[in-house]
Amino acid sequence: MKILLKDATIIDHSNPLHCESVSLLIENGIIKQIDKNISTQTDIVVSDNNLHVSRGWWDVSVSFGEPGNEERETIENGLVVAAKSGFTSIGLNPDVFPFSDNHGAISYLINKSKGNTTNIHPVGCLTNSSNGKQIASLYDMKEAGAIAFGDYKFSTEDSNLLKIALEYSQSFDGIISSYPLDAKAASNGIIHEGPTSTRLGLKGFGSYAESSRIFRDIKILEHTGGRLHFSFVSSKESVKLIEVAKQKGLNVSCSTALPHLLFTDQNIDNFNSDFKFFPPLRTMEDKLALREGLLSGVIDCVTAMHEPRNIEIKNLDFFSASDGSIGLESFFPLLNTIFPIEKTIQFLTRGKSIFGIDDNKIKVGSLANITMFNPDKNGVFKNEDILSKSRNCSYINHQSKGYVVGSLNNGILSMRNK
């Protein structure tokens, strides 16, 4: 199949054609020609009033539901959502049932993504059934295709277990993913501790519950060596600790999440459970530190923290409601309201090399792994923009900038409006 991307501006600071308008001819999934004008018979022409293209986007931390919670999201529809939202690669969390804690479970997820625009890169459980007691079969999962190992939003309370995991994983260059939370320090708090928690009468916990765990894990890493990734960093103190660790030459990386770049705990008004997240929304000072951490490179990746939830567990009072929001559909147009377009695209494509994910360049002869978008149209994110099976969304009526046209990967074109 021949596909022509007509009059598209390339956004890729590492590409000689950065910010230039060209046309791209893709044949059977391979970029065959890049030129100002291409005149040839094609099967599909993709055009837009302000078409831009970049290397395919990726999200390090996505949840669906299947297997076990298909009422939240299926793999089939989740991959359609990801592709139509511009993401050609996703790190899929192990918060499923049965847990992704063995070779078969990882292979199942990878096989389910074949024949789609978006590739699944599973994250395997660090411990069996994410119970925090016994290390899972990490090497077997790595052989099956797992990109990292962590118990998603269960913290690793056993320091010795983390030590052993970091030591063992070095034999196959594995990455240990830590959810930085001292559960005892958090003491069942549900929002950030501060004036908002006092005003609402909700139990809170401070950012020290996160930063103290990051401090502990970095100290263990200093002793053991290995590769350590912190997920969902949410506080100023955490960013500083990770910055110092990187300056020491430790092999540490981290990600932060879209809601923590957009909101603060003051957005929790009238006990609106749409703004219930873990880690919780924090202060304006924390939010600005996270933005600066992304710009400086201390924070390696940004994630939508896409977490589908069915209404039975989300549409409840704030205390009882499940945390989380869907976010793939709104990720680009909302992130683009915070940063200039070049930075937005840089963040959406950054960090693949950490996890060993192919990052195909836009050049002749390369596999076409491309996201298409319009960066400039201002709007408002609406209910009708949701593509997910679940409808729990914190971003309804939020100002947006730009929209996704589609994505192309594995020789398969996915268009947002089709």
C-alpha positions as CSV (number, residue, x, y, z in Angstrom):
1,M,0.0,0.0,0.0
2,K,1.2,3.5,-0.9
3,I,0.4,6.3,1.5
4,L,1.2,10.0,0.9
5,L,1.6,12.5,3.7
6,K,1.1,15.7,1.8
7,D,2.7,19.0,2.8
8,A,3.6,18.0,6.3
9,T,5.9,20.0,8.6
10,I,8.4,17.7,10.4
11,I,8.9,18.4,14.1
12,D,12.1,16.7,15.2
13,H,15.0,18.7,16.6
14,S,17.4,15.9,15.7
15,N,16.2,15.8,12.0
16,P,17.9,18.0,9.3
17,L,14.4,18.7,8.0
18,H,13.2,20.0,11.4
19,C,10.4,22.6,10.9
20,E,10.5,22.1,7.1
21,S,7.3,21.4,5.1
22,V,7.7,18.3,2.9
23,S,5.7,15.4,1.5
24,L,6.4,11.8,2.6
25,L,5.7,8.7,0.5
26,I,5.3,5.5,2.5
27,E,5.1,2.2,0.7
28,N,4.4,-1.1,2.6
29,G,5.4,0.5,5.9
30,I,8.8,2.0,4.6
31,I,9.5,5.6,3.9
32,K,10.4,5.6,0.2
33,Q,10.7,9.3,-0.6
34,I,10.8,12.7,1.2
35,D,10.5,15.7,-1.0
36,K,8.8,19.1,-1.4
37,N,6.6,17.7,-4.2
38,I,5.8,14.1,-4.8
39,S,3.7,13.2,-7.9
40,T,2.8,9.5,-8.0
41,Q,-0.2,7.3,-7.8
42,T,-1.1,6.4,-4.2
43,D,-3.8,4.5,-2.4
44,I,-4.2,7.0,0.4
45,V,-3.4,10.7,0.7
46,V,-3.3,12.3,4.2
47,S,-3.6,16.0,4.2
48,D,-4.6,18.8,6.7
49,N,-4.7,22.5,6.6
50,N,-1.7,22.5,9.0
51,L,-0.4,19.0,9.0
52,H,2.7,18.2,11.1
53,V,4.5,15.0,11.7
54,S,6.9,13.6,14.2
55,R,8.4,10.3,15.3
56,G,5.7,8.1,16.8
57,W,4.7,9.0,20.3
58,W,4.9,6.7,23.3
59,D,3.5,6.6,26.9
60,V,5.5,4.7,29.5
61,S,2.5,3.9,31.7
62,V,-0.9,2.9,30.4
63,S,-3.6,0.7,32.0
64,F,-6.4,-1.0,30.2
65,G,-8.3,-3.7,32.0
66,E,-8.1,-6.9,30.0
67,P,-7.5,-9.6,31.2
68,G,-9.7,-9.6,34.2
69,N,-11.4,-6.2,34.0
70,E,-12.7,-6.0,30.5
71,E,-15.6,-3.8,31.7
72,R,-13.0,-1.0,32.1
73,E,-11.2,-1.4,28.8
74,T,-10.3,-4.2,26.3
75,I,-7.0,-4.5,24.7
76,E,-8.6,-4.3,21.2
77,N,-10.3,-1.0,21.9
78,G,-7.5,0.3,24.1
79,L,-5.1,0.0,21.2
80,V,-7.5,1.8,18.9
81,V,-7.7,4.6,21.5
82,A,-3.9,4.8,21.7
83,A,-3.4,4.8,17.9
84,K,-6.0,7.5,17.3
85,S,-4.5,9.5,20.1
86,G,-1.1,9.4,18.3
87,F,0.7,6.7,20.4
88,T,2.5,4.1,18.4
89,S,4.1,2.5,21.5
90,I,2.8,2.1,25.1
91,G,4.1,0.6,28.3
92,L,1.3,-1.6,29.6
93,N,0.9,-1.8,33.3
94,P,0.6,-5.2,35.1
95,D,-2.6,-4.2,37.0
96,V,-4.6,-7.0,35.5
97,F,-5.9,-10.4,36.6
98,P,-4.2,-12.8,36.4
99,F,-1.2,-10.6,37.1
100,S,1.5,-10.1,34.5
101,D,4.1,-12.0,36.5
102,N,5.2,-14.8,34.2
103,H,6.5,-15.5,30.7
104,G,3.0,-16.6,29.4
105,A,1.3,-13.4,30.6
106,I,3.8,-11.1,28.9
107,S,3.7,-13.1,25.7
108,Y,-0.1,-13.0,25.7
109,L,-0.1,-9.2,25.8
110,I,2.5,-8.8,23.1
111,N,0.7,-11.2,20.8
112,K,-2.6,-9.4,21.4
113,S,-1.1,-6.2,20.0
114,K,0.0,-7.7,16.7
115,G,-1.7,-6.4,13.6
116,N,-2.3,-3.0,15.2
117,T,-0.7,0.4,14.8
118,T,0.2,0.6,18.4
119,N,2.8,-1.8,20.0
120,I,2.4,-3.0,23.5
121,H,5.5,-3.2,25.7
122,P,4.5,-4.9,28.9
123,V,5.8,-4.0,32.3
124,G,6.0,-7.2,34.4
125,C,5.3,-7.5,38.1
126,L,8.3,-7.3,40.4
127,T,6.8,-9.8,42.8
128,N,4.4,-12.7,42.4
129,S,0.9,-11.4,42.1
130,S,2.3,-8.0,43.2
131,N,2.2,-9.2,46.8
132,G,5.5,-7.7,47.7
133,K,6.9,-11.0,49.1
134,Q,8.7,-13.0,46.5
135,I,10.4,-11.8,43.4
136,A,8.7,-12.9,40.2
137,S,10.4,-14.7,37.3
138,L,12.1,-11.5,36.0
139,Y,14.5,-13.1,33.5
140,D,11.7,-15.2,31.9
141,M,9.5,-12.1,31.5
142,K,12.5,-10.2,30.1
143,E,12.9,-12.9,27.5
144,A,9.2,-12.7,26.6
145,G,9.5,-8.9,26.0
146,A,8.9,-7.1,29.3
147,I,10.6,-3.7,29.4
148,A,10.7,-3.2,33.2
149,F,9.5,-4.8,36.5
150,G,7.4,-3.1,39.1
151,D,4.2,-3.7,41.1
152,Y,2.5,-0.7,39.6
153,K,1.0,1.3,42.5
154,F,2.1,-1.0,45.2
155,S,5.2,0.3,46.9
156,T,8.1,-2.0,47.7
157,E,8.1,-2.0,51.5
158,D,10.8,-4.7,51.8
159,S,14.2,-2.9,51.4
160,N,16.1,-6.2,51.1
161,L,13.8,-7.4,48.3
162,L,14.5,-4.3,46.3
163,K,18.3,-4.8,47.0
164,I,18.1,-8.4,45.7
165,A,16.0,-7.3,42.6
166,L,18.5,-4.6,41.7
167,E,21.4,-7.0,42.0
168,Y,19.8,-9.9,40.1
169,S,18.4,-7.7,37.3
170,Q,21.9,-6.6,36.4
171,S,22.6,-10.0,34.9
172,F,20.2,-9.3,32.0
173,D,20.1,-5.5,32.1
174,G,16.7,-5.3,33.6
175,I,15.0,-2.1,34.9
176,I,13.3,-2.1,38.3
177,S,10.4,0.3,38.5
178,S,9.6,1.7,41.9
179,Y,6.4,3.4,43.0
180,P,7.8,5.8,45.5
181,L,5.5,5.7,48.5
182,D,6.1,5.0,52.2
183,A,2.7,3.4,52.9
184,K,3.1,3.8,56.7
185,A,4.0,7.5,56.3
186,A,1.0,8.0,54.0
187,S,-1.2,6.3,56.6
188,N,-4.2,5.9,54.4
189,G,-4.3,9.5,53.4
190,I,-6.3,10.3,50.2
191,I,-5.1,13.8,49.2
192,H,-2.1,16.0,49.8
193,E,-1.7,17.2,53.3
194,G,-2.2,21.0,53.5
195,P,-4.8,23.8,53.6
196,T,-7.0,22.0,51.1
197,S,-7.1,18.7,53.1
198,T,-7.9,20.7,56.3
199,R,-10.6,22.7,54.6
200,L,-12.3,19.7,53.2
201,G,-11.8,17.5,56.3
202,L,-10.1,14.8,54.3
203,K,-7.1,12.8,55.6
204,G,-4.0,13.9,53.8
205,F,-0.3,12.9,53.6
206,G,2.7,15.0,52.8
207,S,5.1,14.7,49.9
208,Y,7.7,13.4,52.4
209,A,5.9,10.0,52.1
210,E,7.2,10.0,48.5
211,S,10.6,11.7,48.8
212,S,11.6,9.6,51.8
213,R,11.1,6.5,49.8
214,I,13.0,7.9,46.8
215,F,15.9,8.7,49.2
216,R,15.8,5.1,50.5
217,D,15.7,3.5,47.1
218,I,18.6,5.7,45.8
219,K,20.7,4.7,48.8
220,I,20.1,1.1,47.9
221,L,20.9,1.7,44.3
222,E,24.2,3.4,45.3
223,H,25.1,0.1,47.1
224,T,23.9,-2.4,44.5
225,G,24.2,-0.7,41.1
226,G,21.6,-1.6,38.5
227,R,18.9,0.4,36.8
228,L,16.1,2.0,38.7
229,H,13.0,3.9,37.4
230,F,10.7,6.0,39.6
231,S,7.1,6.2,38.3
232,F,4.7,9.2,38.9
233,V,7.1,11.6,40.6
234,S,4.9,14.3,42.0
235,S,6.9,16.6,44.3
236,K,9.7,19.2,44.3
237,E,11.7,17.3,46.8
238,S,11.6,14.2,44.7
239,V,12.9,16.0,41.6
240,K,15.8,17.4,43.5
241,L,16.8,13.9,44.9
242,I,16.7,12.4,41.5
243,E,18.7,15.3,40.0
244,V,21.5,14.7,42.6
245,A,21.4,11.0,42.0
246,K,21.9,11.6,38.2
247,Q,24.8,14.0,39.0
248,K,26.5,11.2,40.9
249,G,26.2,9.0,37.8
250,L,23.6,6.6,39.1
251,N,21.5,4.8,36.5
252,V,18.2,6.3,37.5
253,S,15.3,7.5,35.5
254,C,11.8,8.8,36.3
255,S,8.4,9.8,34.9
256,T,5.7,12.3,35.9
257,A,2.1,12.3,35.0
258,L,-0.1,14.8,33.1
259,P,-2.5,15.6,36.0
260,H,0.4,16.7,38.2
261,L,1.5,19.1,35.4
262,L,-2.0,20.6,35.0
263,F,-3.7,20.6,38.4
264,T,-3.0,21.2,42.1
265,D,-4.8,20.1,45.2
266,Q,-6.8,23.3,45.0
267,N,-8.6,21.8,42.0
268,I,-10.3,19.4,44.4
269,D,-13.5,21.4,44.9
270,N,-16.8,20.1,46.2
271,F,-15.2,16.7,46.8
272,N,-15.1,16.0,43.0
273,S,-13.8,12.5,42.7
274,D,-12.6,13.3,39.1
275,F,-9.6,14.9,40.7
276,K,-8.7,11.9,43.0
277,F,-5.3,10.6,41.9
278,F,-2.5,8.6,43.4
279,P,-0.1,10.1,43.9
280,P,-2.3,13.0,44.9
281,L,-2.4,16.4,43.3
282,R,0.1,18.6,45.2
283,T,0.9,22.3,45.5
284,M,1.6,25.0,42.9
285,E,5.3,24.9,43.9
286,D,5.4,21.1,43.2
287,K,3.6,21.5,39.8
288,L,6.1,24.2,38.7
289,A,9.0,22.0,39.8
290,L,7.7,19.1,37.7
291,R,7.5,21.3,34.7
292,E,11.0,22.6,35.2
293,G,12.2,19.0,35.8
294,L,10.9,18.0,32.3
295,L,12.5,21.0,30.7
296,S,15.8,20.4,32.3
297,G,15.8,16.7,31.5
298,V,15.8,15.5,35.2
299,I,12.4,14.0,34.5
300,D,12.8,11.6,31.5
301,C,9.2,10.7,30.6
302,V,5.7,12.1,30.9
303,T,2.7,9.8,31.0
304,A,-1.0,10.4,30.7
305,M,-1.4,7.9,33.6
306,H,-4.4,6.5,31.6
307,E,-6.5,4.5,34.1
308,P,-10.0,3.5,32.9
309,R,-12.5,3.0,35.7
310,N,-16.1,1.7,35.5
311,I,-18.8,3.9,37.0
312,E,-19.5,1.5,39.8
313,I,-16.2,2.3,41.4
314,K,-15.6,5.8,40.2
315,N,-19.0,7.6,40.6
316,L,-18.9,7.6,44.4
317,D,-18.2,9.9,47.2
318,F,-14.6,11.2,47.2
319,F,-13.5,8.9,50.0
320,S,-14.9,5.7,48.5
321,A,-14.2,6.5,44.8
322,S,-11.4,4.8,42.9
323,D,-8.6,7.1,41.9
324,G,-7.5,7.8,38.3
325,S,-8.7,9.2,34.9
326,I,-8.4,8.2,31.3
327,G,-6.0,10.5,29.5
328,L,-4.7,9.2,26.2
329,E,-7.2,11.1,24.1
330,S,-6.5,14.4,25.9
331,F,-2.8,14.0,26.4
332,F,-1.4,15.9,23.4
333,P,-3.9,18.8,23.2
334,L,-3.6,19.4,27.0
335,L,0.2,19.0,27.2
336,N,0.4,21.4,24.3
337,T,-1.2,24.1,26.3
338,I,1.7,24.0,28.8
339,F,4.7,23.8,26.6
340,P,5.8,25.1,23.1
341,I,5.1,22.5,20.4
342,E,8.7,21.5,20.0
343,K,9.0,20.7,23.7
344,T,5.6,18.9,23.7
345,I,6.8,16.6,20.9
346,Q,10.1,16.1,22.5
347,F,8.4,14.9,25.7
348,L,6.1,12.6,23.9
349,T,9.0,10.9,22.1
350,R,11.6,11.0,24.9
351,G,12.7,8.0,27.0
352,K,12.3,5.2,24.4
353,S,16.0,4.4,24.5
354,I,15.8,3.9,28.3
355,F,13.5,0.9,27.8
356,G,15.1,-0.4,24.6
357,I,12.2,0.6,22.4
358,D,13.0,1.3,18.7
359,D,12.8,5.0,17.8
360,N,12.7,5.1,14.0
361,K,13.8,8.3,12.5
362,I,11.9,10.1,9.7
363,K,14.3,9.4,6.8
364,V,14.2,7.5,3.5
365,G,14.6,3.7,4.1
366,S,13.4,3.8,7.7
367,L,10.3,2.0,9.0
368,A,7.4,4.5,9.1
369,N,6.6,5.1,12.8
370,I,4.9,8.5,12.5
371,T,2.4,10.6,14.4
372,M,0.4,13.2,12.5
373,F,-1.1,16.3,14.2
374,N,-2.2,19.9,13.9
375,P,-0.5,21.9,16.7
376,D,-2.4,25.2,16.6
377,K,-6.1,24.9,16.8
378,N,-7.5,26.1,20.1
379,G,-10.5,24.4,21.6
380,V,-12.1,22.7,24.6
381,F,-11.9,19.0,25.4
382,K,-15.4,17.6,25.3
383,N,-17.2,14.3,26.2
384,E,-17.5,13.5,22.6
385,D,-13.7,13.5,22.3
386,I,-13.5,10.4,24.5
387,L,-12.8,7.2,22.7
388,S,-12.3,4.9,25.7
389,K,-14.8,2.4,26.9
390,S,-14.7,4.0,30.4
391,R,-15.8,7.6,30.7
392,N,-13.9,8.7,33.9
393,C,-12.2,11.8,32.7
394,S,-10.8,14.7,34.7
395,Y,-10.2,16.9,31.6
396,I,-13.8,17.6,30.4
397,N,-14.1,21.3,29.5
398,H,-10.4,21.9,29.8
399,Q,-8.8,24.3,27.3
400,S,-6.9,22.4,24.6
401,K,-4.5,23.3,21.8
402,G,-4.1,21.2,18.7
403,Y,-5.5,17.8,17.7
404,V,-4.2,14.4,16.5
405,V,-4.8,13.6,12.8
406,G,-3.6,10.0,13.1
407,S,-0.6,7.6,13.4
408,L,1.2,5.2,11.2
409,N,3.2,2.2,12.3
410,N,3.6,-1.5,11.3
411,G,2.3,-0.5,7.9
412,I,-1.1,0.3,9.5
413,L,-2.7,3.8,9.3
414,S,-5.0,4.9,12.1
415,M,-6.9,8.1,11.5
416,R,-8.6,10.0,14.4
417,N,-11.8,10.8,12.5
418,K,-12.4,7.3,11.2
